[in-house]
Amino acid sequence: MRFAAIADVHGNHLALEAVLEDIHAQGITEIVNLGDCFSGPLTSGKTADMLLALNALTVRGNHDRYLIEQAPEVMHPSDKVAHAQLGERHLDWLRGLPFSAVYRDAVYLCHATPAADNVYWLQSVSVDGHVFQKPIEDIEALAEGIDFPLILCGHTHIPRIVRLSDGRLIVNPGSVGCPAYDDDLPHYHKVEAGHPFASYAILEKQGEIWLPVFRQVAYDHMAMAKLAAENGRAEWARGLATGWLR
């Protein structure tokens, strides 16, 4: 079994287009999507058209939820820009997404953790804003009851793999469309990939073992950085241009 996992496209249609081309070039025909599809000060409408046409198994992310639960006037600026570009069919698609899913009876999918769509699974944040790997015991506690050899999550935008003590793998493919961001919860912090490339993962089962391959794909990230700046999001522009927020 061999398939691709994408996550955190965040309304960046140029990054998504490049990733889909790369997936096709690898001879892969099946894709799963781990959510946070449209939110961002970029091209959510074009991204939505592409993802609806892709018809990939998709789970709902926290920003997908914000787009259908919040009124536009109280949305975060990135969600508000995205919402203005979306039609009712795009929002209906978001409303129909499940919180979690199972791919081919073998792979568990969620956006963040099995219990919440806005909690880091593999990382913690200190009170001074340092992002660090969680102890394995804390990671395993969140995986309790998820009886699948391969578990996929997104949300933190950074490619990661953790092998649990019983052999299960948790894999985060990284972000297709947003290589850096900051957040106030649980404490103010920055997450920075350190590069501007689009990220995704290929998952292949060899015998009884799942082996992930992380891929980074170049695209016209400066065009997206310029668009973010034009939409008043300087921090997005810096992140898209460099993978850093400084």
C-alpha positions in Angstrom: 0.0 0.0 0.0 1.4 3.4 -1.0 -0.4 6.8 -0.7 0.3 10.5 0.0 -0.8 12.6 3.0 -1.2 16.3 2.8 -2.2 18.7 5.6 -2.6 22.4 6.4 -2.9 23.8 2.8 -4.3 27.0 4.3 -5.7 28.4 1.1 -2.4 28.3 -0.8 -3.4 27.0 -4.3 0.0 27.4 -5.8 1.6 25.2 -3.2 -1.2 22.7 -3.5 -0.9 22.6 -7.3 2.9 22.0 -7.0 2.4 19.2 -4.4 -0.3 17.5 -6.5 2.0 17.6 -9.5 4.8 16.0 -7.4 2.5 13.3 -6.1 1.4 12.5 -9.6 5.1 12.3 -10.7 5.7 9.7 -8.0 3.1 7.5 -9.5 0.7 7.9 -6.5 -3.0 8.0 -7.1 -4.4 8.0 -3.6 -4.3 11.0 -1.2 -5.6 11.8 2.3 -6.0 15.3 3.6 -5.6 16.1 7.3 -7.4 19.4 7.3 -7.1 23.2 7.7 -7.8 23.5 4.0 -8.8 27.1 3.2 -8.0 29.5 6.0 -5.4 32.1 5.1 -5.0 35.5 3.4 -4.3 33.9 0.0 -6.5 32.1 -2.6 -9.0 30.1 -0.6 -11.6 30.0 -3.5 -9.2 28.5 -6.0 -7.9 26.1 -3.3 -11.4 25.0 -2.5 -12.2 24.3 -6.1 -9.1 22.1 -6.4 -9.7 20.2 -3.2 -13.4 19.5 -3.9 -12.4 18.2 -7.3 -9.6 16.1 -5.8 -12.2 14.1 -3.7 -9.6 12.9 -1.3 -10.5 11.5 2.1 -10.4 14.6 4.3 -10.8 15.3 8.0 -11.8 18.7 9.5 -9.2 21.0 11.0 -9.7 23.6 13.6 -9.6 26.4 11.1 -12.1 24.5 8.9 -14.4 24.5 11.9 -13.9 28.2 12.5 -15.1 29.0 9.0 -18.4 27.2 9.5 -19.0 28.0 13.2 -18.1 31.7 13.5 -19.7 34.7 12.1 -17.4 36.6 9.6 -17.3 39.7 11.8 -15.7 37.9 14.7 -13.3 35.7 12.7 -9.6 35.8 12.9 -8.3 38.0 10.0 -7.0 35.0 8.0 -10.3 33.2 8.4 -12.2 36.3 7.4 -10.2 36.8 4.2 -10.7 33.1 3.3 -14.4 33.1 4.1 -15.1 36.0 1.7 -13.8 33.9 -1.2 -15.8 30.8 -0.4 -19.2 29.8 -1.9 -21.9 27.9 -0.2 -20.9 24.7 -1.8 -17.4 25.1 -0.3 -18.8 25.7 3.1 -21.2 22.7 2.7 -18.2 20.6 1.9 -16.5 21.7 5.2 -19.7 21.0 7.1 -19.7 17.5 5.9 -16.1 16.7 6.9 -15.6 14.2 9.7 -13.5 15.0 12.8 -11.5 11.8 12.2 -11.5 8.9 9.7 -9.9 5.6 8.9 -8.2 5.0 5.5 -8.5 1.5 4.0 -9.2 0.0 7.4 -5.6 0.5 8.3 -4.7 4.2 8.9 -6.2 6.6 11.5 -6.5 10.2 10.4 -7.1 13.3 12.5 -6.1 16.9 12.3 -4.5 17.4 15.7 -5.3 14.7 18.3 -8.1 12.1 18.6 -9.7 14.3 21.3 -9.3 17.8 20.0 -8.7 19.7 16.8 -6.5 22.4 18.3 -4.1 20.7 20.6 -0.5 19.7 19.7 0.1 16.0 19.8 3.8 15.7 19.4 4.9 19.0 20.9 4.4 21.2 23.9 4.8 24.9 24.5 6.6 26.3 27.6 5.4 29.5 29.3 8.3 31.4 27.6 7.2 30.3 24.2 9.6 27.4 23.5 8.2 24.6 21.4 9.6 21.2 22.4 8.9 17.5 21.9 6.5 16.0 24.4 7.7 13.1 26.5 6.8 9.8 24.9 4.5 9.0 27.8 2.4 12.0 27.0 2.3 11.2 23.3 1.2 7.7 24.0 -1.5 8.8 26.4 -3.2 10.7 23.6 -2.9 7.6 21.4 -4.7 5.3 23.8 -7.5 3.4 22.1 -6.3 4.2 18.5 -5.6 0.6 17.5 -4.0 1.2 14.1 -0.3 0.7 13.1 -0.2 4.1 11.3 -1.6 7.3 12.7 -1.6 10.6 10.8 -2.0 14.1 12.2 -1.3 17.7 11.1 -1.8 21.0 12.9 1.8 21.9 13.8 2.9 22.4 10.2 6.3 20.6 10.9 7.1 17.2 9.4 7.6 14.7 12.3 7.5 11.0 13.0 7.3 9.4 16.4 7.4 5.6 17.0 5.4 4.5 20.0 6.7 1.8 22.3 4.3 -0.8 20.8 5.5 0.0 17.2 2.7 2.3 16.1 3.8 5.3 14.1 2.5 8.8 14.4 3.4 10.9 11.3 2.8 14.6 10.6 3.4 15.4 6.9 4.0 19.1 7.5 2.2 21.9 5.9 1.5 22.3 2.2 0.8 26.0 2.3 2.0 27.7 5.5 5.6 27.1 6.6 5.5 29.5 9.6 3.0 30.9 12.0 2.5 32.3 15.5 -0.2 31.5 18.1 -1.3 32.8 21.5 -2.3 29.4 22.9 -1.4 27.8 25.2 1.3 30.5 25.4 2.5 32.9 22.7 4.9 31.0 20.4 6.2 30.7 16.9 6.4 27.6 14.7 8.8 27.9 11.8 9.8 25.3 9.3 12.9 27.3 8.3 12.3 27.0 4.6 9.6 28.2 2.2 8.8 24.9 0.5 5.6 23.0 0.4 5.7 19.8 2.5 3.9 16.5 2.3 4.6 12.8 3.0 4.5 9.5 1.2 3.5 6.5 3.3 4.4 3.0 2.0 3.8 -0.3 3.7 6.7 -2.8 3.3 5.7 -6.1 4.7 4.3 -5.2 8.2 6.3 -2.0 8.4 5.1 1.5 7.4 7.9 3.8 6.1 7.2 7.5 5.6 9.1 9.7 3.2 8.9 13.4 3.7 9.0 15.6 0.5 9.5 19.3 0.1 8.4 20.9 -3.2 9.4 24.3 -4.6 6.7 26.6 -6.0 6.3 30.3 -6.5 6.2 31.1 -2.8 7.1 34.8 -3.4 3.8 35.3 -5.3 1.9 34.1 -2.3 4.1 36.2 0.0 3.3 39.2 -2.0 -0.4 38.4 -1.9 -0.4 38.0 1.9 1.3 41.4 2.2 -1.3 43.0 -0.1 -4.0 41.5 2.2 -2.5 43.1 5.2 -0.8 40.1 6.7 2.9 41.0 7.0 3.7 38.0 9.3 2.2 35.6 6.7 4.3 37.3 4.0 7.5 36.8 6.0 6.7 33.2 6.7 5.8 32.4 3.1 8.9 34.1 1.8 11.4 32.5 4.1 9.9 29.9 6.5 10.7 32.3 9.4 8.7 35.0 11.1 11.7 37.2 11.8 
